[in-house]
Amino acid sequence: MSYGSDFVLTLFTNDPDLARAGNAAGINRIGLDLERMGKEHRQDAKKAWISDHQMHELEAIRDQLTESALFTRINPIHAGSRDEINYLIDQGVTVLMLPMFRTLKEAATFIELVDGRAFVSLLVETAAAAIRLREVVKLPGIGEIHFGLNDMYLDMKLSNHFEVLTSGFLDRLTDIASEAGVPYGFAGIGRLNDSRLPIPSDLIYAQYPRLSATRALVARVFYTPDFRALNLTHEVNTARAKLDQWHQAGADQQTAALTLLRTKVTEWAV
């Protein structure tokens, strides 16, 4: 096995055909994004995709998966969290992600409600969660940390999500997770050589091994506008090969990629 082949990819979809293609392509986790609470308030729907996935669609996705784990991002902790989590686990979800938590208590409540019945993924995407990360990673029962750059840059009132990645702030957060022995990932990846992307995806790929991250979301741009026009298996394998290539490239080349990325982001943001 290698860094690229072991890299964990997660796909949000409510389309059974895409779920089936993703399963065949070797995407590790596939499922719904049920997060809705507060999302329209904090995100501009013109700039950010807001999921319309529904719980009843889970069965159709589950039926397509023979290799991939069934995944769901839930709502932030609220009065109905226990029922939401119990329902999803009863439907066969094996990986649950908690978004938009700010306090240690919220993260601990989530872990308690899951109660060892599913893999726990904590989505660190608020300034408060980031500041409290040293305590968060000490909670027993954490499976992984995922750093969400879109909401984090909004919460921190930065210019764009790339600023979180290139400023050194994410480096400090990943150091904390690494020291605690908690696996982590960040953001999402697009396809290589996609001319629609404002920043070359190759430079983003280089940041995963540089930061010793082992997982990422599959960004919507990876499979749009029509995944049926793609050889999804080839695209996923190409992504894994590129991640492996950057891993083998070593620290000097990874740092050079970061320098170039900073330049590209500055030019794009002007």
Salt bridges, closest charged atoms under 4 A:
ASP15 OD2 - ARG228 NH2 3.76
ASP17 OD1 - ARG20 NH2 2.68
ASP17 OD2 - ARG228 NH2 3.36
ASP33 OD2 - LYS39 NZ 3.89
ASP33 OD2 - ARG73 NH2 2.66
GLU35 OE1 - LYS39 NZ 3.41
GLU35 OE2 - ARG42 NH2 2.43
GLU35 OE1 - ARG73 NE 3.44
GLU59 OE2 - ARG62 NH2 3.96
ASP63 OD1 - ARG62 NE 3.90
GLU84 OE1 - HIS78 NE2 3.66
GLU135 OE2 - LYS138 NZ 3.45
GLU144 OE2 - ARG29 NH1 2.87
GLU144 OE1 - ARG215 NH1 2.59
ASP151 OD1 - ARG42 NE 2.71
ASP155 OD1 - ARG102 NH2 3.29
ASP171 OD2 - ARG210 NH1 2.80
GLU179 OE1 - ARG134 NH1 3.86
ASP194 OD2 - ARG191 NH2 3.68
ASP194 OD2 - ARG196 NH2 2.72
ASP202 OD1 - LYS242 NZ 3.57
ASP226 OD1 - ARG228 NH1 3.65
